[in-house]
């Protein structure tokens, strides 16, 4: 691929983009990676009108996010200019930002004509939800342990490069299986796996991954692999005997008290994509961060194993990674937070010791880029400082 499309796809590869194909609801839908600004604004909040989806159902209660008595409103320096919150949101096409301190809302604003009840697509933020469901399945005894072989739960991978690979190594993106995530190369794995024919009774992604050779010893080298995050979603479903949407509803949405159903895009086999594309309200994104900050508990109920959150959100591998390292589908940026991150400006950033959660949703003009990331980092640092100064 060449030109604008090639640049956009290359950027998506670097950020953790969209590997496996979605299923359009009608002909003529362009690639989600090259939607025009108005398409982004319209379809990010209404993804179910564009792609086939499943629903993550909420329960009868809503976890309160009370508004703090004092709200923050700050300015910050970036690129030789002074920015207000509204300046930043307008310039970087933010549809919503929310900041929690000690579980209370200290900042909540919307842009691009978005309303509080509107959902917004997550891109790779969904990976962090998928890894959290692995923890829930371990707590439930459905996955024996992080050291269990992947082939125990996806037997079609027996005899492949995944022999001897553990669940933990898959969550660290260190399976050692060879994978090329170059979106500009039509012969790359990420390109070829997105166009596989669907055969009834067979998951095309599993069939493709089973043919890949070994490149490294498992657990020794980080290699970003969106295909494997979708594979983890299949692993969870197989282990618990339920769809990802149903399990996410039972383990997070209902017990923690999300305010609105979530939407999860499915692949051609009808399976929710473990690596992409949940649609969630701004406040429910914040609740995900708060759920992790509270150690994976819903009230008095322990949803995740004791110690899971600390382990999942701490550097588990550094060889081949950027920043401080990579956990279990969670990033460790240099500011000391742990972070779920998706292309086009989606993030959940948690400062554990300061009990701060910051969410950004956006429709960046390109999947990622140094300037976009630096501007967001400046905003996050300023929001953190303002929350701590209260």
C-alpha positions, 0 to 999 in steps of 0.5 A: 500500500502507498500514500495516505492509506499506507501511512495510516496503516503503518501508524496503526501497526505501531500503536496496536491497531486493527488486525482481524477484519470486522463485518460491515453491516452494509456494502461500501463501508471504508476501512475504519483506519481511513474514516473521514473526520465526520465519519469518525465523529458519527460512527465511533459513537454508533459502531453498531450501525457499521459493524456486526456486534454483540452486547455486554449487558449492564445490571440493575445497579450503577456504581456511583461516580459522585462529583467532587465538591471542587472541580479542576480547571487548569492550563498547561504549557506545550509546544510554546503555547499555553493551553486550556482544557477546552483548547486541548480538546478542540485542537486534538478532537477530543470527544470526552475527558474525565478525571477521577480522584479518590473515586470522585469526578473532578473533571468531565467534559465532552466535545464533538457534540457527544453526550454523556450517554454516548458510547465511543469505540475503544480500539486497543483499549479492549485488549486490557479488558480481555486480559482482565477477563483472563484474571476472572477466569482464573479466579473462577477456576476455569483457567488453571493458572497463568502457567497453563499451556495455551493448547489446553484451551485452544487444542487446535494449536497443538503441534504448532509454534504454540506448543509449550507457550503459556497463557502468561506468555501470550498475555505478555505478547512474548509467545516467540511465534513469528508474526509480522504486524507491518500494515504496509506489507500485503504479505504480512501476517496482519494483512493476510490473517484479516482476509481469511475465508470463513469455513463453518466450524473453524475459526479462521484466525486459529487456523492461520496462527496454527501455521506460524513458525517459532522465532524466539524462545517463549517468554524472551522477547516482546513482539506486538501481535494483535492477532494473539490478543484476539486469540486470547479472547478465543481462549477465554471463551473456550475456557468459560464456555461463554461468549466474551460479551456474556462473561464481561457482563457477568464479571465486570458490567453487572457486578461493578455497576456500569451505567450502560450496555457496552458494544463489542465488534465481532469477527467473521466467525461471530466471535468478539475481537479480544484485541479491539473495538468495544464501545463504552461511555466515558464514565464506564471507561473511568469505571474500568480504571477505578475497578482496576485501582480497587484491586478487581473488586466489586463491593465485597466480591473479589472478581480477580485473584488477589494480587492480579492487578498489581501483577498485570499492571507492572512490567512483566517484560522489557526486552523489545518494548517501549517505555518502562515495559509491558504487563498483561495487555497493559502499558507502563508509560514513563510517568509511572502510571499503568495504561490501556491505550488505543489508536486515534486517541483512546486511553485509560491512565491510572496513577495507582499511588495517587488514586487518579484515573484519567480517560481520554476519547478522541478522533485523532486525524491519524492513528498515532504520531509523536506530536499527538502522543506528546500533546496527550502526555502533556495534558495527562501530566497537567490533569494529574498535577491539578488533581493532586493539588486539590 
